[in-house]
Amino acid sequence: SVWVMLESVIINSRQHVGLQKVSALAGRFRSSIGPIKNYKFIQDEVSRESVLVCSCFRIIENLEPTCAVGQLVYETVQAHHKGYRSGSGCLLFLAGAWSRTALDCLQRGIAVTHIIKAMSEGIDICLDVCKKSSVLFKDIAVMHKRTATPRDLGLQLSEEAITDASQEAANVHDKCLNMSGQRRVKLSRHFYEAKSEMLSSALLPDLLELPDVAVLADSLSHGCEDAMKLAVEAVQMLSKMNQQDISDPSFDISKVQTCVLPGLPEDCACVVEGCVFLLSDEQARVAHRIKQQPLKVALVTGDLSQTYRHLGFKSLSGVGVCEHLDLSASSKEDEWLEKVVNRLLNLKVNLILTAGLASQKVIQHCCRHHILVVEKVNSSVLRIIASSTGAVPVSYATQLAEPCVGNGINVEIWRDLSSYERESSTAVNISNGRNGGLVTAVITSCIHGKLQALEDQFWACAYRLHHALKDRALLPGAGGTEVLCVHQLQKQAEYHRVEDSKTGSAANLYRGLVLQLMADGLIDYISAVMVSTGRFSAAEARTIVSKQLQDFHKDEIIAGRFLESRREDAVFSAGKPDEALTVKIYDNLSVKQEAWRKALDLVFLVLQTDAEIITGTGQRAEENLMRL
């Protein structure tokens, strides 16, 4: 187990154990970052069952933490993945790199308070760089218009040197438009405010135009072209269904769900209107009976079983525990089941959707009365169906009443899969045929173990588009933003060293050292991403990055230099001069910022916990220590 192996790399078990574990754990996942990720098998030592994974999050999810630090790392990565679906590898890698920064500082005798203060300054510098180097949608749209001469654009950008980093995005935009001085680009992740802009009426239409979603998709696919194609189809389909203005697209991720179909080739993947679900043979017979007719629907937010209790449920006080075997348990379940089925029949419900699981007895009894039960429906899907049908979701089926039942939903047989000898042989499409509907991305593969990874890739691409359209800005990718962060960190570190020589203050010396070590962590990250492409060794990657930083310091080139110049295009392609990239690579602004914040928060939490455990808190503070 990875968690067991951590113990073997601890240098000193009495000092800073947590930081060492975070660093060691991050090192185990070094190969899980970058554009090319290898599939890995994880086998359960007890059951001998195995699972095929390739992402950092799925690897951690399938391992059982055996220590507090492991659990903390897992919960941090899980929380980030839930909200962003990408960037978990970056988070874990930088948490490990910056844990080593903290360890190095502690070994040099720097106090914990000084480390935290200096590293906080470092992350503020990086976040400020993100804000200033972000590329607004307006700029992307203009640059895309000029792709008829991409080489000229690349040379122009790579040769344009600037001295003030706070004016980078504005200067690039002015160069592209050849209208320097006519307006100011606001350096934030938000769209510009018309009140603060001086725009001529002749230029207004071009400046308001946003880049096509397909252009953003190419820049954000990160090697997952097929998954991104599905995400683009979902955006376009939702826009068409909702009659959305194509000049101002948005992507409501809550209106998208996935359905995995093993046995079909991967090129059968598609996006369809409505909600697609797999049914068993017994459920499929019910679906055939009620298909293509308006149905009454009931929505349940929990499990459809007699034993289910909602989160936070408290049993009645004063109820004792029976010491004898309760022989009436089955009769209670039968009584509950009869009550639920009778209620559904009285309300003339044909379809019941539940966010949780349904007991096999419930499904069987409902099928006998031609009531279709669909399990594991996303909560967001339930809310949208409730809004469009007038249904009121309930926690328990026994709460159903006439006002809770919705109308106007349809079930259609989408595809018969019986020829593939599947347990679930039929896929049905549930829709309401109204605006504000839902779409389903159908994920297919002949390899059952790949379905989870393919589904994760789709969600990663979908969330990248969602956050891009929400932020209205992107960051230079392929290491461009990280290079500028390293440049600014090193520049500030040198400033503190100079100030220390003048004032003799040790605080500035500490800050300069910490900032330099944080910059080294980012250099390590860039190098690891390059190695993951399979085109460079670790030594070659670091040499290339060091050379770029030297040029960067000499010329004060903009952050985009790392990607825009023809030389670096060739580096990140197959290594041949004539295979330069024609599509620029971008990263999400909010995703990268949040991954960096969470990485440093994790380091701070472990660092401060280590400090309290090592130094001791005395008997008076034992109760507070237990809270850790």
Solvent accessible surface area in square Angstrom, and as a share of the most:
residue,aa,sasa,rsa
1,S,66,0.42
2,V,25,0.14
3,W,2,0.01
4,V,95,0.55
5,M,78,0.35
6,L,0,0.00
7,E,100,0.45
8,S,93,0.60
9,V,63,0.36
10,I,29,0.15
11,I,157,0.79
12,N,64,0.33
13,S,87,0.56
14,R,201,0.73
15,Q,88,0.39
16,H,35,0.16
17,V,39,0.22
18,G,4,0.04
19,L,0,0.00
20,Q,19,0.08
21,K,20,0.08
22,V,0,0.00
23,S,15,0.10
24,A,21,0.16
25,L,1,0.00
26,A,5,0.04
27,G,42,0.40
28,R,102,0.37
29,F,8,0.03
30,R,98,0.36
31,S,59,0.38
32,S,1,0.01
33,I,6,0.03
34,G,18,0.17
35,P,61,0.38
36,I,88,0.45
37,K,80,0.34
38,N,98,0.50
39,Y,85,0.32
40,K,61,0.26
41,F,150,0.62
42,I,29,0.15
43,Q,94,0.42
44,D,66,0.34
45,E,132,0.59
46,V,139,0.80
47,S,62,0.40
48,R,150,0.55
49,E,125,0.56
50,S,67,0.43
51,V,55,0.32
52,L,24,0.12
53,V,3,0.02
54,C,13,0.08
55,S,28,0.18
56,C,4,0.02
57,F,12,0.05
58,R,38,0.14
59,I,12,0.06
60,I,0,0.00
61,E,69,0.31
62,N,58,0.30
63,L,26,0.13
64,E,143,0.64
65,P,38,0.24
66,T,94,0.55
67,C,28,0.16
68,A,86,0.67
69,V,23,0.13
70,G,0,0.00
71,Q,71,0.31
72,L,47,0.24
73,V,0,0.00
74,Y,37,0.14
75,E,85,0.38
76,T,23,0.14
77,V,0,0.00
78,Q,74,0.33
79,A,57,0.44
80,H,0,0.00
81,H,21,0.09
82,K,160,0.68
83,G,34,0.33
84,Y,41,0.15
85,R,63,0.23
86,S,19,0.12
87,G,26,0.25
88,S,8,0.05
89,G,12,0.11
90,C,14,0.09
91,L,0,0.00
92,L,1,0.01
93,F,9,0.04
94,L,0,0.00
95,A,0,0.00
96,G,0,0.00
97,A,4,0.03
98,W,0,0.00
99,S,0,0.00
100,R,95,0.35
101,T,5,0.03
102,A,0,0.00
103,L,21,0.10
104,D,41,0.21
105,C,0,0.00
106,L,29,0.14
107,Q,140,0.62
108,R,139,0.51
109,G,62,0.60
110,I,6,0.03
111,A,49,0.38
112,V,34,0.20
113,T,99,0.57
114,H,71,0.32
115,I,0,0.00
116,I,38,0.19
117,K,134,0.57
118,A,0,0.00
119,M,0,0.00
120,S,38,0.25
121,E,36,0.16
122,G,0,0.00
123,I,15,0.08
124,D,86,0.44
125,I,32,0.16
126,C,0,0.00
127,L,30,0.15
128,D,57,0.29
129,V,7,0.04
130,C,0,0.00
131,K,96,0.41
132,K,57,0.24
133,S,7,0.05
134,S,2,0.01
135,V,23,0.13
136,L,2,0.01
137,F,1,0.00
138,K,1,0.00
139,D,5,0.02
140,I,8,0.04
141,A,7,0.06
142,V,11,0.07
143,M,11,0.05
144,H,86,0.38
145,K,109,0.46
146,R,91,0.33
147,T,59,0.34
148,A,95,0.74
149,T,65,0.38
150,P,66,0.42
151,R,149,0.54
152,D,85,0.44
153,L,1,0.01
154,G,10,0.10
155,L,69,0.34
156,Q,54,0.24
157,L,4,0.02
158,S,16,0.10
159,E,129,0.58
160,E,42,0.19
161,A,58,0.45
162,I,16,0.08
163,T,123,0.71
164,D,72,0.37
165,A,30,0.23
166,S,30,0.19
167,Q,78,0.35
168,E,10,0.05
169,A,13,0.10
170,A,7,0.06
171,N,50,0.25
172,V,22,0.13
173,H,0,0.00
174,D,18,0.09
175,K,87,0.37
176,C,5,0.03
177,L,41,0.21
178,N,138,0.71
179,M,12,0.05
180,S,88,0.57
181,G,73,0.70
182,Q,96,0.42
183,R,16,0.06
184,R,147,0.54
185,V,4,0.03
186,K,81,0.34
187,L,36,0.18
188,S,14,0.09
189,R,82,0.30
190,H,113,0.51
191,F,64,0.27
192,Y,16,0.06
193,E,96,0.43
194,A,78,0.60
195,K,202,0.86
196,S,45,0.29
197,E,13,0.06
198,M,153,0.68
199,L,51,0.25
200,S,54,0.35
201,S,101,0.65
202,A,88,0.68
203,L,56,0.28
204,L,71,0.35
205,P,90,0.57
206,D,70,0.36
207,L,2,0.01
208,L,82,0.41
209,E,80,0.36
210,L,19,0.09
211,P,7,0.05
212,D,86,0.45
213,V,15,0.09
214,A,43,0.33
215,V,23,0.13
216,L,1,0.01
217,A,5,0.04
218,D,86,0.45
219,S,7,0.04
220,L,0,0.00
221,S,10,0.06
222,H,53,0.24
223,G,51,0.49
224,C,30,0.18
225,E,111,0.50
226,D,119,0.61
227,A,10,0.08
228,M,4,0.02
229,K,130,0.55
230,L,16,0.08
231,A,0,0.00
232,V,17,0.10
233,E,56,0.25
234,A,0,0.00
235,V,2,0.01
236,Q,98,0.43
237,M,45,0.20
238,L,8,0.04
239,S,14,0.09
240,K,168,0.71
241,M,28,0.13
242,N,50,0.25
243,Q,151,0.67
244,Q,56,0.25
245,D,87,0.45
246,I,154,0.78
247,S,64,0.42
248,D,73,0.38
249,P,9,0.06
250,S,55,0.35
251,F,8,0.03
252,D,65,0.34
253,I,25,0.12
254,S,38,0.24
255,K,34,0.14
256,V,4,0.02
257,Q,6,0.03
258,T,26,0.15
259,C,12,0.07
260,V,49,0.28
261,L,0,0.00
262,P,19,0.12
263,G,30,0.29
264,L,6,0.03
265,P,59,0.37
266,E,76,0.34
267,D,129,0.67
268,C,46,0.28
269,A,29,0.22
270,C,35,0.21
271,V,10,0.06
272,V,25,0.14
273,E,91,0.41
274,G,4,0.04
275,C,1,0.00
276,V,1,0.00
277,F,21,0.09
278,L,49,0.24
279,L,3,0.01
280,S,39,0.25
281,D,72,0.37
282,E,55,0.25
283,Q,16,0.07
284,A,6,0.05
285,R,155,0.57
286,V,6,0.03
287,A,0,0.00
288,H,87,0.39
289,R,149,0.55
290,I,8,0.04
291,K,77,0.32
292,Q,133,0.59
293,Q,77,0.34
294,P,109,0.69
295,L,3,0.02
296,K,59,0.25
297,V,0,0.00
298,A,0,0.00
299,L,0,0.00
300,V,0,0.00
301,T,67,0.39
302,G,4,0.04
303,D,49,0.25
304,L,1,0.01
305,S,25,0.16
306,Q,51,0.22
307,T,109,0.63
308,Y,47,0.18
309,R,115,0.42
310,H,75,0.33
311,L,183,0.91
312,G,62,0.60
313,F,93,0.39
314,K,176,0.75
315,S,87,0.56
316,L,146,0.72
317,S,113,0.73
318,G,87,0.84
319,V,103,0.59
320,G,65,0.62
321,V,140,0.80
322,C,94,0.56
323,E,165,0.74
324,H,148,0.66
325,L,151,0.75
326,D,70,0.36
327,L,150,0.75
328,S,47,0.30
329,A,56,0.44
330,S,67,0.43
331,S,59,0.38
332,K,108,0.46
333,E,52,0.23
334,D,69,0.36
335,E,121,0.54
336,W,41,0.14
337,L,5,0.03
338,E,111,0.50
339,K,104,0.44
340,V,1,0.01
341,V,7,0.04
342,N,68,0.35
343,R,73,0.27
344,L,0,0.00
345,L,71,0.35
346,N,121,0.62
347,L,21,0.10
348,K,143,0.61
349,V,4,0.02
350,N,45,0.23
351,L,0,0.00
352,I,0,0.00
353,L,1,0.00
354,T,0,0.00
355,A,28,0.22
356,G,15,0.14
357,L,99,0.49
358,A,11,0.08
359,S,33,0.21
360,Q,109,0.48
361,K,83,0.35
362,V,1,0.01
363,I,11,0.06
364,Q,61,0.27
365,H,55,0.24
366,C,0,0.00
367,C,12,0.07
368,R,154,0.56
369,H,76,0.34
370,H,77,0.35
371,I,2,0.01
372,L,0,0.00
373,V,0,0.00
374,V,5,0.03
375,E,50,0.22
376,K,142,0.60
377,V,3,0.01
378,N,66,0.34
379,S,64,0.41
380,S,21,0.14
381,V,0,0.00
382,L,4,0.02
383,R,148,0.54
384,I,25,0.12
385,I,4,0.02
386,A,13,0.10
387,S,98,0.64
388,S,21,0.14
389,T,12,0.07
390,G,51,0.49
391,A,6,0.05
392,V,74,0.43
393,P,48,0.30
394,V,15,0.08
395,S,35,0.22
396,Y,43,0.16
397,A,3,0.02
398,T,35,0.20
399,Q,94,0.42
400,L,4,0.02
401,A,44,0.34
402,E,107,0.48
403,P,104,0.65
404,C,17,0.10
405,V,12,0.07
406,G,0,0.00
407,N,78,0.40
408,G,19,0.18
409,I,1,0.01
410,N,45,0.23
411,V,0,0.00
412,E,81,0.36
413,I,48,0.25
414,W,59,0.21
415,R,90,0.33
416,D,91,0.47
417,L,1,0.00
418,S,65,0.42
419,S,93,0.60
420,Y,99,0.38
421,E,162,0.73
422,R,50,0.18
423,E,159,0.71
424,S,28,0.18
425,S,8,0.05
426,T,7,0.04
427,A,0,0.00
428,V,0,0.00
429,N,20,0.10
430,I,2,0.01
431,S,37,0.24
432,N,15,0.08
433,G,76,0.73
434,R,118,0.43
435,N,104,0.53
436,G,21,0.20
437,G,5,0.05
438,L,10,0.05
439,V,0,0.00
440,T,0,0.00
441,A,0,0.00
442,V,0,0.00
443,I,5,0.03
444,T,2,0.01
445,S,1,0.00
446,C,87,0.52
447,I,99,0.50
448,H,135,0.60
449,G,31,0.30
450,K,41,0.17
451,L,8,0.04
452,Q,68,0.30
453,A,4,0.03
454,L,29,0.15
455,E,37,0.16
456,D,17,0.09
457,Q,49,0.22
458,F,0,0.00
459,W,24,0.08
460,A,13,0.10
461,C,0,0.00
462,A,0,0.00
463,Y,29,0.11
464,R,30,0.11
465,L,0,0.00
466,H,38,0.17
467,H,16,0.07
468,A,0,0.00
469,L,6,0.03
470,K,138,0.58
471,D,5,0.02
472,R,37,0.13
473,A,0,0.00
474,L,0,0.00
475,L,0,0.00
476,P,11,0.07
477,G,0,0.00
478,A,18,0.14
479,G,11,0.11
480,G,0,0.00
481,T,0,0.00
482,E,3,0.02
483,V,1,0.01
484,L,4,0.02
485,C,0,0.00
486,V,0,0.00
487,H,4,0.02
488,Q,32,0.14
489,L,0,0.00
490,Q,33,0.15
491,K,104,0.44
492,Q,55,0.25
493,A,0,0.00
494,E,86,0.39
495,Y,117,0.44
496,H,4,0.02
497,R,86,0.32
498,V,62,0.35
499,E,45,0.20
500,D,26,0.14
501,S,90,0.58
502,K,147,0.62
503,T,92,0.53
504,G,64,0.62
505,S,39,0.25
506,A,56,0.43
507,A,44,0.34
508,N,24,0.12
509,L,84,0.42
510,Y,60,0.23
511,R,66,0.24
512,G,0,0.00
513,L,42,0.21
514,V,0,0.00
515,L,0,0.00
516,Q,44,0.20
517,L,26,0.13
518,M,0,0.00
519,A,0,0.00
520,D,55,0.29
521,G,6,0.06
522,L,0,0.00
523,I,15,0.08
524,D,24,0.12
525,Y,28,0.10
526,I,3,0.02
527,S,2,0.01
528,A,5,0.04
529,V,27,0.16
530,M,1,0.00
531,V,55,0.32
532,S,22,0.14
533,T,14,0.08
534,G,69,0.67
535,R,112,0.41
536,F,33,0.14
537,S,55,0.36
538,A,62,0.48
539,A,73,0.57
540,E,91,0.41
541,A,0,0.00
542,R,101,0.37
543,T,91,0.53
544,I,39,0.20
545,V,0,0.00
546,S,50,0.32
547,K,92,0.39
548,Q,10,0.04
549,L,10,0.05
550,Q,101,0.45
551,D,17,0.09
552,F,7,0.03
553,H,72,0.32
554,K,156,0.66
555,D,67,0.35
556,E,49,0.22
557,I,9,0.05
558,I,10,0.05
559,A,4,0.03
560,G,11,0.10
561,R,33,0.12
562,F,3,0.01
563,L,8,0.04
564,E,25,0.11
565,S,8,0.05
566,R,109,0.40
567,R,115,0.42
568,E,2,0.01
569,D,16,0.08
570,A,18,0.14
571,V,27,0.15
572,F,21,0.09
573,S,8,0.05
574,A,58,0.45
575,G,53,0.51
576,K,113,0.48
577,P,115,0.72
578,D,126,0.65
579,E,70,0.31
580,A,37,0.29
581,L,63,0.31
582,T,114,0.66
583,V,66,0.38
584,K,49,0.21
585,I,50,0.25
586,Y,13,0.05
587,D,22,0.12
588,N,7,0.04
589,L,1,0.00
590,S,14,0.09
591,V,11,0.06
592,K,17,0.07
593,Q,17,0.07
594,E,38,0.17
595,A,1,0.01
596,W,1,0.00
597,R,98,0.36
598,K,40,0.17
599,A,0,0.00
600,L,4,0.02
601,D,88,0.46
602,L,4,0.02
603,V,0,0.00
604,F,27,0.11
605,L,83,0.41
606,V,5,0.03
607,L,1,0.00
608,Q,80,0.36
609,T,32,0.19
610,D,12,0.06
611,A,21,0.16
612,E,71,0.32
613,I,109,0.55
614,I,69,0.35
615,T,109,0.63
616,G,45,0.44
617,T,53,0.31
618,G,52,0.50
619,Q,158,0.70
620,R,239,0.87
621,A,24,0.19
622,E,96,0.43
623,E,136,0.61
624,N,83,0.42
625,L,60,0.30
626,M,163,0.73
627,R,190,0.69
628,L,111,0.55
